[in-house]
Every structure is written in structure tokens, then in C-alpha cells.
Amino acid sequence: MDIKELNKMIEKEDKEGRITEKRYWNDLWNCVVEEQANDYTYAEVKDALPLLVSEVNYRQRRYKANSNEMGVDIRKGDICYIDFGPAYINEIGFQHFGLILSIFHNKAFVIPMSGNYEAYQKAYSKTNPKGKRHLMKLGRIKGMNKTSVLFINDAKFINTARIIDVKAHLDIHSNLFKEIKERVIQSLE
């Protein structure tokens, strides 16, 4: 469904009441269901499963104010398993690890990360000065199974209810943590 068509359909409609009471409801619902069915019909398992998991997580967590309501206590420096939800091209999405850089009013500023070896090899560092500056090597962090790389350009605030579990911790007083903060600040310039 074209978003412009959708907006035309609803712009004249009263915004009060339940959506199922609106005259366009059946058309809208059928269109959305058909598009989602097509998405899953042609999807590879590796693409469909993360989407399904994100949909379940969203339904269970969308009304939670923070991770504590899900039984997950977090702090700065934690490396967590997070559901970032659906993503556009060039964004990290669905279920990935992320490093908590700060926590502010029930939101965490996180930097998504991956154990992808190719991304790790392409990351900018002192030993790879021509590497990609949006990638930062973390190395192997205690509690993690692989060497990890941060995706600096995907750093963002999230509702902490998106955090599924804490897997490891990076000392916030370490030189590595300070270097990560500097790289994030540089990315904003």
C-alpha cells in the first residue's frame, strides 16, 4: 500500500474511537495482511525468524517502561543482547549485541556490535589506518564467544525494555571504554 494513499484514506476521518469502527478498516487490514503474507511467503528462514522474534518481543515489551520490568538489571558498560526491531538498509536491526554507553531516563545509549569477522577485519584501528571509521574493533571481551566489532554509526538511544539479557561487561574506567566514547563523539562532528 502506498503511504500517500493511506494518508488520503484517513485524513478526513475523525481520529476518535476505535480503528475497527472506521469505514476504511477492512481495506486497510486486508492490504497489510496481504503484504505481510508476501513478505513471509518469499522470505528465507534466516530472514523470517528474526522478524518473527522481533514481532513477539514487540508485543510482549511495548508497554514496558524499562528493562527492570522485564527482570533485567543493566548498567553502563554492559554488553547486552538487544532486539533492535526491523531495520532499513544500512541499519542494524533485529537481535544483536550492543554496548551500553549511558543510561538516561529509562533509555540506554547503545552501540550495536557483531561477531562478524569480515566487519572486524575492515574496522579502522591504529594497525588498520585505512579501515572503515564507522567500525571499531573491540577484540574478545570476557563473557563473549567471538571477537567483536562496534557499529559506531548505528549508535542510538533505545527503550531499555528492548534489552533481553546482559551477557558481559566492559569496565567503564578502562582505556577501551574511554576510546569508544571518543570515537562516538568524533562520529558526530
Backbone as ProteinMPNN parsed JSONL, in Angstrom:
{"seq_chain_A": "MDIKELNKMIEKEDKEGRITEKRYWNDLWNCVVEEQANDYTYAEVKDALPLLVSEVNYRQRRYKANSNEMGVDIRKGDICYIDFGPAYINEIGFQHFGLILSIFHNKAFVIPMSGNYEAYQKAYSKTNPKGKRHLMKLGRIKGMNKTSVLFINDAKFINTARIIDVKAHLDIHSNLFKEIKERVIQSLE", "coords_chain_A": {"N_chain_A": [[0.842, -1.181, 0.0], [0.543, 2.154, -0.833], [1.87, 4.843, 0.951], [0.969, 7.447, 0.653], [-1.578, 7.071, -0.41], [-2.749, 5.814, 1.764], [-2.658, 7.891, 3.683], [-4.397, 9.755, 2.441], [-6.74, 8.295, 2.609], [-7.305, 8.293, 5.316], [-7.189, 10.945, 6.193], [-9.467, 12.601, 6.257], [-10.97, 11.438, 8.09], [-12.452, 11.103, 11.313], [-10.494, 11.192, 14.235], [-11.112, 9.963, 16.573], [-12.353, 7.236, 18.647], [-12.429, 3.649, 17.965], [-10.203, 2.0, 15.736], [-11.229, -0.126, 14.302], [-13.822, 0.574, 13.905], [-13.893, 2.306, 11.821], [-14.593, 3.237, 8.426], [-12.708, 2.516, 6.522], [-11.339, 0.418, 7.576], [-11.452, -2.481, 6.993], [-10.399, -2.613, 4.35], [-7.851, -1.533, 4.746], [-6.768, -3.321, 6.675], [-6.818, -5.796, 5.262], [-5.034, -5.208, 3.196], [-2.603, -4.775, 4.587], [-2.232, -7.286, 5.808], [-2.019, -8.898, 3.539], [0.369, -7.887, 2.395], [2.209, -8.51, 4.441], [1.972, -11.291, 4.446], [3.02, -11.871, 1.936], [5.648, -11.027, 2.379], [6.575, -13.006, 4.176], [6.069, -15.351, 2.727], [7.953, -15.429, 0.674], [10.329, -15.219, 1.986], [13.587, -16.105, 3.143], [14.508, -18.521, 5.6], [16.466, -17.6, 7.402], [16.011, -14.88, 7.299], [13.321, -14.565, 7.951], [12.912, -15.605, 10.559], [14.255, -13.84, 12.51], [12.607, -11.596, 12.164], [10.09, -12.535, 12.955], [10.665, -13.132, 15.653], [11.234, -10.54, 16.565], [8.707, -9.386, 16.269], [7.229, -10.807, 18.206], [8.665, -10.09, 20.53], [8.164, -7.317, 20.494], [5.383, -7.248, 20.967], [5.295, -8.274, 23.548], [6.812, -6.461, 25.012], [6.281, -3.76, 24.457], [4.76, -2.043, 26.087], [6.237, -1.728, 28.328], [8.132, 0.167, 30.602], [10.826, 0.056, 31.123], [13.851, -1.972, 31.327], [13.939, -3.194, 33.821], [11.331, -3.919, 34.405], [11.148, -6.167, 32.941], [12.698, -7.849, 34.295], [15.428, -7.507, 34.0], [18.389, -6.194, 34.986], [20.419, -3.445, 34.352], [23.516, -1.728, 33.576], [25.82, 0.967, 32.925], [28.262, 0.148, 30.527], [27.602, -2.475, 30.236], [27.32, -5.309, 28.118], [24.885, -6.266, 26.072], [22.222, -8.452, 24.951], [20.082, -7.504, 22.516], [16.941, -6.518, 21.141], [16.631, -4.857, 18.347], [14.635, -4.485, 16.561], [12.765, -4.241, 13.395], [14.664, -3.164, 10.518], [15.892, -0.628, 8.292], [17.684, -0.596, 5.134], [21.194, -0.581, 5.568], [21.084, -0.191, 8.302], [21.477, -1.518, 11.566], [19.605, -4.209, 12.76], [16.943, -6.107, 14.326], [17.886, -8.9, 16.325], [20.715, -8.343, 18.132], [23.936, -7.944, 19.681], [24.844, -5.318, 21.95], [26.575, -2.481, 23.245], [26.209, -0.731, 26.225], [26.479, 2.639, 26.529], [25.583, 4.82, 27.948], [22.986, 5.611, 30.345], [19.874, 7.067, 30.469], [17.041, 8.392, 31.763], [15.276, 6.021, 31.587], [16.102, 5.172, 29.116], [18.649, 3.754, 27.079], [21.798, 4.579, 25.77], [23.104, 2.976, 23.196], [25.596, 1.043, 21.485], [25.468, -0.862, 18.737], [26.785, -4.146, 18.092], [28.828, -6.746, 16.637], [29.834, -10.118, 15.927], [30.895, -10.531, 13.503], [33.383, -11.562, 11.427], [34.463, -10.525, 9.041], [33.628, -7.822, 9.084], [34.985, -7.073, 11.362], [37.658, -7.278, 10.484], [37.717, -5.188, 8.652], [37.566, -2.903, 10.133], [38.487, 0.359, 11.269], [41.587, 1.109, 12.806], [44.583, 1.6, 14.805], [46.37, -0.171, 13.74], [45.193, -0.585, 11.333], [44.912, 1.835, 9.563], [43.567, 2.65, 7.282], [41.141, 1.601, 7.475], [37.55, 1.179, 7.93], [35.932, 3.852, 9.377], [33.52, 3.849, 10.735], [33.404, 1.499, 11.982], [34.595, -0.229, 14.844], [37.096, -2.029, 16.402], [36.659, -4.288, 19.028], [37.788, -6.509, 20.034], [38.251, -9.569, 21.867], [35.985, -9.906, 24.316], [35.679, -10.687, 27.744], [33.35, -13.156, 28.503], [32.092, -13.136, 26.112], [31.713, -14.977, 23.042], [33.092, -14.571, 20.654], [35.483, -12.5, 18.843], [34.737, -9.059, 18.757], [33.087, -6.363, 17.007], [32.287, -2.935, 16.943], [29.51, -1.043, 15.73], [29.684, 1.991, 15.145], [28.261, 3.974, 13.754], [25.652, 3.239, 14.062], [24.853, 3.796, 16.579], [22.544, 4.585, 19.17], [19.749, 5.864, 21.137], [17.684, 3.717, 23.012], [14.631, 2.284, 24.247], [14.989, 0.737, 27.312], [13.61, -1.597, 27.678], [13.892, -3.08, 25.417], [16.107, -4.588, 25.826], [17.196, -7.809, 26.178], [18.87, -9.538, 27.591], [21.756, -9.461, 29.753], [25.052, -9.981, 28.843], [27.817, -9.618, 29.129], [30.422, -7.462, 30.477], [31.998, -4.319, 30.222], [34.583, -2.581, 31.648], [33.926, 0.625, 32.758], [35.829, 2.444, 33.371], [38.019, 1.812, 31.986], [40.63, 2.145, 29.481], [39.787, 1.347, 26.96], [36.97, 1.722, 27.041], [36.876, 4.496, 27.327], [38.077, 5.229, 24.915], [36.147, 4.31, 23.124], [34.009, 6.048, 23.703], [35.18, 8.438, 22.825], [35.428, 7.898, 20.077], [32.725, 7.779, 19.357], [31.934, 10.426, 19.854], [33.584, 11.715, 17.973], [32.342, 10.795, 15.658], [30.13, 12.349, 15.506], [30.889, 14.787, 14.653]], "CA_chain_A": [[0.0, 0.0, 0.0], [1.264, 3.416, -0.916], [1.619, 5.629, 2.164], [0.173, 8.621, 0.28], [-2.963, 6.598, -0.499], [-3.201, 5.585, 3.138], [-2.907, 9.194, 4.311], [-5.622, 10.306, 1.852], [-7.856, 7.499, 3.099], [-7.622, 8.575, 6.722], [-7.069, 12.358, 6.571], [-10.77, 13.209, 6.502], [-11.643, 10.615, 9.097], [-12.384, 11.505, 12.71], [-9.42, 10.428, 14.898], [-11.629, 9.404, 17.819], [-12.953, 5.911, 18.551], [-11.566, 2.509, 17.638], [-9.911, 1.924, 14.309], [-12.097, -1.137, 13.678], [-15.114, 1.202, 13.624], [-13.742, 3.206, 10.68], [-15.054, 2.639, 7.173], [-11.57, 2.014, 5.748], [-10.645, -0.612, 8.344], [-11.311, -3.767, 6.295], [-9.459, -2.453, 3.222], [-6.51, -1.341, 5.309], [-6.335, -4.562, 7.306], [-6.558, -6.785, 4.215], [-3.81, -4.801, 2.486], [-1.451, -5.023, 5.463], [-2.08, -8.739, 5.963], [-1.526, -9.423, 2.259], [1.777, -7.513, 2.258], [2.989, -9.311, 5.384], [1.967, -12.679, 3.965], [4.002, -11.927, 0.844], [6.989, -10.941, 2.978], [6.949, -14.297, 4.747], [5.991, -16.393, 1.707], [9.17, -15.455, -0.137], [11.496, -14.989, 2.841], [14.462, -17.184, 3.577], [14.361, -18.778, 7.035], [17.395, -16.724, 8.131], [15.436, -13.531, 7.329], [11.987, -14.597, 8.542], [12.938, -15.874, 12.003], [14.48, -12.63, 13.323], [11.437, -10.738, 12.066], [9.057, -13.116, 13.824], [11.094, -12.933, 17.045], [11.033, -9.122, 16.883], [7.272, -9.133, 16.418], [6.827, -11.339, 19.513], [9.264, -9.212, 21.547], [7.438, -6.052, 20.491], [4.082, -7.44, 21.613], [5.495, -8.524, 24.979], [7.592, -5.427, 25.677], [5.983, -2.396, 24.014], [4.18, -1.214, 27.141], [7.149, -1.725, 29.473], [8.867, 1.429, 30.692], [12.275, -0.174, 31.184], [14.3, -3.37, 31.411], [13.64, -3.741, 35.148], [10.01, -4.535, 34.328], [11.344, -7.468, 32.296], [13.593, -8.619, 35.153], [16.808, -7.352, 33.538], [19.068, -5.04, 35.564], [21.513, -3.034, 33.476], [24.35, -0.598, 33.986], [26.758, 1.441, 31.917], [29.35, -0.787, 30.261], [27.08, -3.824, 29.971], [27.12, -5.789, 26.748], [23.569, -6.902, 26.179], [21.538, -8.966, 23.781], [19.046, -6.494, 22.33], [16.11, -6.604, 19.946], [16.549, -3.525, 17.75], [13.45, -4.427, 15.719], [13.001, -4.166, 11.942], [15.629, -2.14, 10.121], [16.04, -0.238, 6.893], [19.01, -0.936, 4.606], [22.321, 0.112, 6.211], [20.882, -0.083, 9.744], [21.49, -2.803, 12.258], [18.263, -4.463, 13.255], [16.578, -7.38, 14.917], [18.572, -9.262, 17.561], [22.173, -8.19, 18.109], [24.535, -7.469, 20.916], [25.112, -3.886, 21.98], [27.272, -1.955, 24.419], [25.539, 0.43, 26.831], [27.414, 3.731, 26.782], [24.987, 5.626, 29.02], [21.578, 5.366, 30.643], [19.261, 8.353, 30.785], [15.581, 8.402, 31.817], [14.739, 4.754, 31.066], [16.641, 4.852, 27.803], [20.084, 3.486, 27.072], [22.514, 4.894, 24.534], [23.811, 1.73, 22.903], [26.307, 0.875, 20.217], [25.323, -2.242, 18.285], [28.036, -4.833, 17.813], [28.689, -8.029, 15.953], [30.999, -11.006, 15.889], [31.195, -10.742, 12.089], [34.834, -11.491, 11.246], [34.775, -9.63, 7.917], [33.475, -6.458, 9.574], [36.091, -6.871, 12.299], [38.883, -7.072, 9.692], [37.617, -3.922, 7.917], [37.442, -1.788, 11.075], [39.589, 1.304, 11.456], [42.366, 0.995, 14.044], [45.968, 2.046, 14.628], [47.03, -1.136, 12.852], [44.495, -0.544, 10.051], [44.518, 3.243, 9.45], [42.7, 2.859, 6.119], [39.908, 0.877, 7.744], [36.287, 1.919, 7.967], [35.842, 4.582, 10.643], [32.266, 3.581, 11.45], [33.6, 0.22, 12.67], [35.663, -0.188, 15.857], [37.426, -3.34, 16.955], [36.622, -4.458, 20.477], [38.557, -7.689, 20.415], [37.472, -10.598, 22.57], [35.588, -9.447, 25.645], [35.348, -11.794, 28.633], [31.923, -13.435, 28.516], [31.617, -13.221, 24.728], [32.299, -16.129, 22.351], [33.875, -14.17, 19.482], [35.976, -11.126, 18.807], [33.586, -8.225, 18.404], [33.277, -5.069, 16.364], [31.192, -1.988, 17.191], [28.999, -0.278, 14.603], [29.566, 3.326, 15.728], [27.252, 4.762, 13.041], [24.316, 2.774, 14.434], [24.617, 4.112, 17.991], [21.28, 5.291, 19.368], [19.006, 5.634, 22.361], [16.592, 2.755, 22.921], [13.94, 1.962, 25.49], [15.735, -0.389, 27.869], [12.791, -2.811, 27.597], [14.387, -3.835, 24.257], [17.233, -5.41, 26.268], [16.738, -9.156, 26.501], [19.746, -10.153, 28.593], [23.12, -8.939, 29.888], [25.963, -11.089, 28.54], [29.194, -9.335, 29.546], [30.58, -6.101, 30.976], [33.249, -3.631, 29.917], [34.881, -1.619, 32.713], [33.727, 1.985, 32.256], [37.029, 3.238, 33.677], [39.112, 1.298, 31.145], [41.03, 2.948, 28.325], [38.952, 0.945, 25.833], [35.674, 2.387, 27.159], [37.119, 5.913, 27.032], [38.327, 5.324, 23.474], [34.849, 4.131, 22.457], [33.286, 7.308, 23.852], [35.83, 9.414, 21.939], [35.064, 7.559, 18.693], [31.329, 8.175, 19.154], [31.928, 11.894, 19.759], [34.169, 12.061, 16.657], [31.39, 10.478, 14.603], [29.106, 13.386, 15.48], [31.464, 16.044, 14.125]], "C_chain_A": [[0.883, 1.239, 0.0], [0.884, 4.287, 0.284], [0.798, 6.88, 1.859], [-1.307, 8.246, 0.163], [-3.551, 6.392, 0.898], [-3.543, 6.913, 3.814], [-4.172, 9.855, 3.76], [-6.853, 9.611, 2.416], [-8.28, 7.937, 4.501], [-7.649, 10.057, 7.08], [-8.407, 13.02, 6.906], [-11.523, 12.507, 7.629], [-11.436, 11.199, 10.495], [-11.36, 10.612, 13.418], [-9.853, 9.829, 16.229], [-12.198, 8.011, 17.577], [-11.923, 4.832, 18.218], [-11.381, 2.426, 16.133], [-10.824, 0.919, 13.601], [-13.487, -0.597, 13.363], [-15.071, 2.079, 12.364], [-14.076, 2.481, 9.379], [-13.92, 2.041, 6.347], [-10.89, 0.805, 6.406], [-10.42, -1.907, 7.569], [-10.326, -3.686, 5.132], [-8.025, -2.339, 3.729], [-5.967, -2.649, 5.874], [-5.974, -5.615, 6.249], [-5.279, -6.476, 3.448], [-2.569, -5.123, 3.324], [-1.196, -6.522, 5.594], [-1.528, -9.36, 4.684], [-0.039, -9.112, 2.072], [2.658, -8.326, 3.211], [3.054, -10.767, 4.952], [2.973, -12.846, 2.828], [5.429, -11.865, 1.374], [7.454, -12.308, 3.473], [6.957, -15.417, 3.704], [7.314, -16.541, 0.957], [10.449, -15.295, 0.68], [12.285, -16.268, 3.079], [14.291, -17.333, 5.092], [15.228, -17.821, 7.84], [16.889, -15.282, 8.225], [14.098, -13.498, 8.071], [12.025, -14.766, 10.06], [13.229, -14.636, 12.846], [13.286, -11.677, 13.297], [10.316, -11.239, 12.966], [9.399, -12.913, 15.297], [10.884, -11.48, 17.456], [9.563, -8.785, 17.07], [6.771, -9.63, 17.774], [7.386, -10.452, 20.626], [8.519, -7.887, 21.641], [6.107, -6.2, 21.238], [4.233, -7.632, 23.13], [6.092, -7.328, 25.715], [7.15, -3.992, 25.404], [5.403, -1.492, 25.09], [5.037, -1.195, 28.411], [7.976, -0.443, 29.448], [10.375, 1.227, 30.667], [12.575, -1.659, 31.347], [13.992, -3.999, 32.767], [12.286, -4.435, 35.165], [10.062, -5.9, 33.648], [12.296, -8.347, 33.122], [15.058, -8.544, 34.751], [17.38, -6.064, 34.123], [20.284, -4.715, 34.715], [22.301, -1.9, 34.107], [25.266, -0.221, 32.827], [27.898, 0.433, 31.765], [28.886, -2.205, 29.997], [27.016, -4.09, 28.471], [25.889, -6.678, 26.813], [23.126, -7.484, 24.851], [20.268, -8.143, 23.659], [18.23, -6.809, 21.081], [15.92, -5.186, 19.42], [15.319, -3.376, 16.85], [13.795, -4.348, 14.244], [13.896, -2.991, 11.58], [15.527, -1.834, 8.637], [17.421, -0.706, 6.432], [20.04, -0.032, 5.278], [22.084, 0.431, 7.682], [21.013, -1.474, 10.338], [20.093, -3.006, 12.829], [18.132, -5.843, 13.847], [17.459, -7.676, 16.131], [20.092, -9.215, 17.364], [22.643, -7.826, 19.508], [24.73, -5.96, 20.804], [25.758, -3.51, 23.3], [26.527, -0.732, 24.931], [26.598, 1.473, 27.18], [26.899, 4.654, 27.885], [23.527, 5.233, 29.19], [20.986, 6.69, 31.097], [17.752, 8.232, 30.663], [14.961, 7.194, 31.097], [15.15, 4.435, 29.636], [18.139, 4.627, 27.946], [20.648, 3.912, 25.72], [23.412, 3.705, 24.258], [24.513, 1.796, 21.562], [26.165, -0.593, 19.833], [26.684, -2.84, 17.94], [27.771, -6.189, 17.186], [29.979, -8.822, 16.107], [31.391, -11.316, 14.46], [32.68, -10.502, 11.827], [35.228, -10.534, 10.124], [34.677, -8.173, 8.334], [34.621, -6.116, 10.528], [37.38, -6.537, 11.542], [38.885, -5.711, 8.989], [37.615, -2.697, 8.829], [38.697, -0.932, 11.118], [40.261, 1.035, 12.801], [43.759, 1.53, 13.771], [46.723, 1.117, 13.694], [46.363, -1.216, 11.479], [43.979, 0.882, 9.814], [43.636, 3.546, 8.235], [41.363, 2.13, 6.276], [38.691, 1.787, 7.808], [36.084, 2.538, 9.348], [34.544, 4.345, 11.398], [32.318, 2.246, 12.19], [34.747, 0.353, 13.654], [35.859, -1.575, 16.445], [37.353, -3.308, 18.475], [37.563, -5.565, 20.917], [37.646, -8.699, 21.096], [37.235, -10.135, 24.002], [35.214, -10.672, 26.479], [33.832, -11.941, 28.726], [31.318, -13.547, 27.121], [32.369, -14.365, 24.03], [33.242, -15.77, 21.21], [34.513, -12.809, 19.7], [34.833, -10.277, 18.265], [34.008, -6.915, 17.783], [32.044, -4.207, 16.641], [30.803, -1.292, 15.89], [28.665, 1.12, 15.122], [28.423, 4.117, 15.069], [25.824, 4.293, 13.3], [24.0, 3.041, 15.904], [23.324, 4.911, 18.131], [20.714, 5.021, 20.756], [17.888, 4.641, 22.084], [15.885, 2.685, 24.271], [14.645, 0.722, 26.042], [14.923, -1.681, 27.906], [13.17, -3.658, 26.376], [15.517, -4.802, 24.648], [16.71, -6.744, 26.79], [17.554, -9.754, 27.639], [21.09, -9.437, 28.62], [24.07, -10.119, 29.729], [27.381, -10.877, 29.065], [29.246, -7.885, 30.05], [31.965, -5.587, 30.597], [33.445, -2.555, 30.978], [34.79, -0.199, 32.163], [34.91, 2.907, 32.558], [38.219, 2.795, 32.821], [39.416, 2.251, 29.995], [40.165, 2.618, 27.109], [37.601, 1.658, 25.876], [35.816, 3.876, 26.838], [37.348, 6.131, 25.54], [37.015, 5.187, 22.681], [34.054, 5.431, 22.528], [33.864, 8.384, 22.936], [35.459, 9.162, 20.481], [33.62, 7.953, 18.389], [31.238, 9.691, 18.993], [32.495, 12.335, 18.42], [33.176, 11.822, 15.525], [30.303, 11.537, 14.469], [29.601, 14.706, 14.887], [31.357, 16.123, 12.619]], "O_chain_A": [[1.851, 1.333, 0.755], [-0.298, 4.445, 0.588], [0.02, 7.331, 2.699], [-2.181, 9.004, 0.583], [-4.698, 6.75, 1.168], [-4.594, 7.042, 4.442], [-4.937, 10.45, 4.519], [-7.877, 10.245, 2.67], [-9.467, 7.949, 4.826], [-8.092, 10.404, 8.174], [-8.461, 13.908, 7.757], [-12.589, 12.953, 8.052], [-10.367, 11.724, 10.807], [-11.362, 9.398, 13.216], [-9.033, 9.245, 16.939], [-12.491, 7.645, 16.439], [-10.717, 5.079, 18.196], [-12.286, 2.741, 15.36], [-11.152, 1.099, 12.428], [-14.249, -1.234, 12.635], [-16.113, 2.542, 11.898], [-13.869, 1.275, 9.251], [-14.16, 1.139, 5.544], [-9.959, 0.236, 5.836], [-9.287, -2.384, 7.501], [-9.507, -4.587, 4.948], [-7.11, -2.972, 3.201], [-4.835, -3.036, 5.582], [-4.925, -6.252, 6.347], [-4.529, -7.385, 3.094], [-1.599, -5.681, 2.812], [-0.052, -6.967, 5.498], [-0.672, -10.243, 4.736], [0.726, -9.974, 1.64], [3.735, -8.779, 2.824], [4.098, -11.404, 5.084], [3.692, -13.843, 2.768], [6.313, -12.564, 0.88], [8.588, -12.716, 3.221], [7.772, -16.336, 3.794], [7.737, -17.654, 0.646], [11.541, -15.242, 0.114], [11.725, -17.358, 3.198], [13.963, -16.366, 5.779], [14.78, -17.286, 8.854], [17.288, -14.543, 9.124], [13.781, -12.515, 8.741], [11.244, -14.132, 10.77], [12.515, -14.393, 13.819], [12.989, -11.025, 14.298], [9.669, -10.453, 13.659], [8.531, -12.564, 16.098], [10.412, -11.208, 18.56], [9.213, -7.984, 17.937], [5.976, -8.952, 18.425], [6.665, -10.101, 21.56], [8.27, -7.388, 22.739], [5.758, -5.348, 22.056], [3.378, -7.192, 23.898], [5.899, -7.194, 26.923], [7.623, -3.081, 26.082], [5.548, -0.272, 25.003], [4.6, -0.698, 29.449], [8.457, -0.024, 28.395], [11.119, 2.111, 30.244], [11.672, -2.484, 31.486], [13.804, -5.212, 32.853], [12.11, -5.431, 35.866], [9.129, -6.694, 33.767], [12.655, -9.447, 32.703], [15.848, -9.416, 35.115], [16.916, -4.971, 33.8], [21.084, -5.595, 34.396], [21.842, -1.217, 35.023], [25.456, -0.988, 31.884], [28.429, -0.07, 32.755], [29.677, -3.051, 29.58], [26.699, -3.207, 27.674], [25.86, -7.693, 27.509], [23.58, -7.075, 23.783], [19.467, -8.09, 24.592], [18.763, -7.306, 20.089], [15.144, -4.408, 19.976], [14.995, -2.268, 16.423], [14.968, -4.384, 13.873], [13.888, -1.957, 12.248], [15.125, -2.678, 7.836], [18.231, -1.157, 7.241], [19.777, 1.145, 5.523], [22.809, 1.243, 8.257], [20.701, -2.474, 9.693], [19.477, -2.062, 13.324], [19.075, -6.634, 13.866], [17.749, -6.761, 16.902], [20.66, -9.942, 16.549], [21.86, -7.455, 20.382], [24.773, -5.403, 19.707], [25.519, -4.137, 24.332], [26.244, 0.194, 24.171], [27.484, 1.238, 28.002], [27.682, 5.203, 28.66], [22.919, 4.616, 28.316], [21.518, 7.351, 31.988], [17.238, 7.993, 29.57], [14.221, 7.345, 30.125], [14.599, 3.523, 29.018], [18.802, 5.215, 28.799], [20.061, 3.645, 24.671], [24.367, 3.451, 24.993], [24.092, 2.496, 20.642], [26.683, -1.471, 20.524], [27.61, -2.129, 17.549], [26.652, -6.703, 17.203], [31.05, -8.278, 16.377], [32.14, -12.262, 14.217], [33.175, -9.386, 11.983], [36.217, -9.811, 10.243], [35.539, -7.368, 7.982], [35.156, -5.007, 10.501], [38.105, -5.618, 11.921], [39.952, -5.143, 8.757], [37.659, -1.567, 8.341], [39.817, -1.433, 11.017], [39.594, 0.769, 13.801], [44.084, 1.875, 12.635], [47.604, 1.548, 12.95], [46.9, -1.841, 10.565], [42.773, 1.124, 9.854], [43.02, 4.611, 8.179], [40.565, 2.053, 5.342], [38.806, 3.011, 7.745], [36.067, 1.835, 10.359], [34.477, 4.617, 12.597], [31.398, 1.901, 12.932], [35.762, 0.975, 13.344], [34.916, -2.208, 16.92], [37.911, -2.421, 19.122], [38.071, -5.555, 22.039], [36.428, -8.679, 20.92], [38.17, -9.993, 24.79], [34.528, -11.576, 26.002], [33.12, -10.973, 28.994], [30.182, -13.992, 26.959], [33.507, -14.678, 24.38], [34.098, -16.573, 20.837], [34.143, -12.066, 20.609], [34.06, -10.725, 17.419], [35.116, -6.423, 17.995], [30.91, -4.683, 16.582], [31.656, -0.99, 15.056], [27.525, 1.404, 15.49], [27.701, 4.845, 15.75], [24.88, 4.903, 12.799], [22.988, 2.562, 16.416], [23.038, 5.797, 17.326], [21.128, 4.095, 21.452], [17.225, 4.712, 21.049], [16.474, 2.991, 25.308], [14.871, -0.24, 25.307], [15.483, -2.752, 28.14], [12.808, -4.832, 26.308], [15.842, -5.721, 23.896], [15.897, -6.798, 27.713], [17.009, -10.394, 28.538], [21.512, -8.869, 27.613], [23.915, -11.139, 30.4], [28.07, -11.839, 29.407], [28.238, -7.178, 30.046], [32.957, -6.314, 30.645], [32.57, -1.714, 31.182], [35.493, 0.147, 31.213], [34.973, 4.026, 32.05], [39.307, 3.359, 32.934], [38.574, 3.053, 29.591], [39.845, 3.503, 26.317], [37.135, 2.149, 24.848], [34.967, 4.447, 26.153], [36.865, 7.11, 24.971], [36.814, 5.879, 21.683], [33.487, 5.868, 21.527], [33.116, 9.156, 22.336], [35.203, 10.105, 19.732], [33.322, 8.411, 17.286], [30.548, 10.183, 18.1], [31.947, 13.239, 17.789], [33.165, 12.563, 14.542], [29.631, 11.615, 13.441], [28.816, 15.625, 14.652], [31.789, 17.108, 12.02]]}, "name": "protein", "num_of_chains": 1, "seq": "MDIKELNKMIEKEDKEGRITEKRYWNDLWNCVVEEQANDYTYAEVKDALPLLVSEVNYRQRRYKANSNEMGVDIRKGDICYIDFGPAYINEIGFQHFGLILSIFHNKAFVIPMSGNYEAYQKAYSKTNPKGKRHLMKLGRIKGMNKTSVLFINDAKFINTARIIDVKAHLDIHSNLFKEIKERVIQSLE"}
